[in-house]
Amino acid sequence: MKIKLDFVTNSSSTAYVLRSRVNGYLPVIKQSYEILNDFYDRQTIYPEYAYIVMEEGDENSIYNHDKEYALNFTLKNALSFKGNSEIPITIFSMDLVNENPYDYPQLDLSIEILENLFFKQLKIKTAFQLFYQAHVDGTSGDGWDGGDSSMGPSSDYAYTHDLFKSETRIGMLSVLDSSLVPEVHTMEEPMSFNEIVLDRINETGNEIRGTK
């Protein structure tokens, strides 16, 4: 169980892990991916294909408010077919599991990693957009949902429903002029609206049944 030092108690705690996935088509990257060998050791890297797996932090990182995550990403040159035309593209995907979303919010960490890869390492200058999706990958501790305590690495959520509603996110990441612009939304707003509608339906239904 991972608990920050400033939240240590004798009671049960709450903790969670977030996962995000990013994927999309990029204008073809023409330079060899072997340039990535300068930044990543012992990886699967070829001129037109790269698969990178890396980890940062260890089991003590969360105690020190440091990053702790597992990451993999793929770059692959391919062809997109439109009618009789062949259009060169680069297929990109990234999977990020964040063990410390309390100090390093999932979207911020994803953008930091992507900007480093695209702009500093590959020096991409073309415009494109990527699909972004994030969700809760796991919870731990006995403090959830009315347990012994809602204390933990983050005191933002005491109930798993609120956690899943707030941390499930979807949207786009647009790369323009060597900057990454997120347009990402949570599920909280549409779910809250639907809850209001359902409450009104239930209230109306109860009144109708009560008059029969």
N, C-alpha and C positions, 0 to 999 in steps of 0.2 A: 504494500500500500504506500502511495506516495503522498506525503503531507509536508507542506512547507513548515519551516521552523516557527514562524510567527502564528501558525495555526495549531500547534501541538496542544492537545487536550487529552484528558482521560476518557473522553467519549468517542463514539464512532465518528467516522469522517465521510466526506464525499470527494470524489475525484473523477475525472473523465478525460478521454483521449479523443482528439478530432482527426478526421481524415479528409483530404481534399483531392480532387482529380481535375486535371486540366488537359484538354485535348483540342486539336484543330489542325487545319491545313495552313501552311505558311507558303509564301512565294518561295520557290526552290532556293535552297542555300547552296551556292555554287562552290564555295571553298571546301576543301577537304575537312572532314570532322576530326582528322588526326591532329588538328590544332588543339583539341581538347586534352590531348595527352600532356600538355603543359600544365593542366590544372587538376587532372584526376589520374591517380595511379592505379595500375592493374585493373583496367576496365576493358569492356568489349567495344573497341573503336576501330572502324574502318573508314575509308574515304567517303562513302555515302551512307554509312549506318553507324549509329552510336547507341549503346545501352549502358547507362551509368547507374550504379547502385552505391549509395553512401549513407553513412550514419554520422550524427553529431551528438556529443554528450554521452553520459553514462547514468547509472542508477543514482548517482549523487548530484546530478546536474540540477534537478528540480529544487533541491535544498538550497542551492546557491543562486537560484533564479537565473540559471543558464539555459541555453537552448538544448533541447533533447528531441531529436526526430530521426525518422528513417525515410529515405527519399530514393525514388528511382525515376529516371526519365529516358525516353526513347526519341531519337531523331532518325528518320528514314526517308531517303529520296525515292520518289515514285512518280507515276504518271497518272493524270486525271484525264478521262476520256469524255469529250463533249462533241457528239456527232462523230465526224471523221477526224477531229482534231485531237492531238495529244498535248496536254499541258503539263510541264514538269512542276511538281509540288514537293514540299517536305511535310511529312506526317509527323506530328509532335504529340506526345502524351507525357504526363507527369503524375505521379502518385506520391502524396506526402502524408505521413502519419506523424502527428505532432503530440508529443507526450507532455509538453508544457504550454498549453494554450492560454494559461493564466497570465504569464509574463509576455508571451509572444502570440498575439492573436493570429488565427489561422490565415486570414486573408492577407494580413501584413507580411507574414512570413513567406507565404506563397509568392507575393509580388517581389519581395527582396531576392528570393532565389531565382525567379524568372528574369528580373532585370540584370542580375549578375551574369546569368547565362547568355541572354540575348545581346546585351549591350557591351559588357566588359570582355566576355570571352569570345563570342562569335561575331561581335560588332555588326549586328543586323541593323539596317537602316530602312528596310521596307515596312509597309503598313499591312497589318492583318489583325484578326481577332480570334480569340480562343474561348472555348466553353469552359465555365468554372462551376464546380459543384462540391459542396462540403457537407459533412454529416458527422454525427457522433459515432465513433468507432468502438467505444466501450466505456463502461462506468465501473467504479469500484467503491467500496466503503458501505457501511451499514446505516449511514445517516440519511440516505435518500428516502423520500416519500413518507415523512413522518417518523423516521428512525430516531435513534438516540440523540443525534445531533446533526445539524445542517452545516457544521463547521468543516472546512477542508481547504484545499489549495485555492478554491474560489468560493466566496460566499454569495455569488450572484444567483445561484440556483439551489433550491431545497427539494424540488420535485423534478423527476425525470421528464415529465410532460413539458414543463417550462424549458428545460435544457434542450430537448429535441426541437421544440418549436422555434427557439431563438437561434440555435446553432446550425440548423439545416438551412443552407443557403445555395442560391443558384443565380447564374448570370453570365456576363461576358467580360472578358479582359481585352481591351483594344490597345494595340500597339501603334502609336502615331508619333512621328517626330522624335524617335528615340526616347519615348516615355510610355509608361504602361498606365492606362486609365481603366479603373474597375467600374462596372455597372452591375453590382451584385446586390441581391435582395434576400431578406430572410423570409421564412414561411409564417412569421408571426402576424404580419398585417392581414393577409388573406384568411388565416385561420381565426383571428380575432373577429373579423367581419362575419365569417360564417357562423361563429359561435353566437353572435348577436342575433343573426337571422334564425338560427335553430332555437334559441331561447324564446323568441317571439312566437315561432310556430308552436312550440310546446305549450306556452302560456295560452295561446288561442285555442289549441286543441283541448286543453284541460277545461277551459270555460265552456266550449261547445259540449263536451261530454257531460259537464256538470248540469247543463240545462235540459238534458234529455230525461 
